[in-house]
Amino acid sequence: MGESILKDKSYKFAIRIVELSQFLINDEKEFVLSRQVLKSGTSVGALIREAEFGQSKKDFTLKMNIALKEANKTDYWLSILHDTGYINQNLFSSLQNDCKELIAMLVSTVKTSKSE
C-alpha cells in the first residue's frame, strides 16, 4: 500500500516538475536550472518504478536510496530557483512541500527495507 502511494505521489510530482520546467523555459527563458530540476525531479519517480522490479531486496533498497538522493537534489534546485527569483513563494512552497513529503516517505521506505 505504501509503495503505491509513493509511486503515485512521485508521478504527480514529476508532472508538476515538467510543467515547472516548461514555464521556466517558455516564460522565464531559463535553460540551465530548468534542465537540472527536470532531471532530478523526474528521476525520483523513475527510480521508484525501477525499484519495483529490483532483482533483490538489496537492489530495491539501493534504487530507493538513489531516489531519495534525487529528491534531496530537487529540493536544492527548487531553493535556488526561488532564491534567484525564478519562482514565486507560493509555487516554491507548494513544490517544496511535495518534495519534502516524498523525502520523508523515501527515508521511511529505505529504513524499513534495510531492517527487513
Secondary structure as GFF3:
##gff-version 3
##sequence-region A 1 116
A	DSSP	alpha_helix	2	26	.	.	.	ID=ss1
A	DSSP	alpha_helix	32	52	.	.	.	ID=ss2
A	DSSP	alpha_helix	57	83	.	.	.	ID=ss3
A	DSSP	alpha_helix	89	115	.	.	.	ID=ss4
###
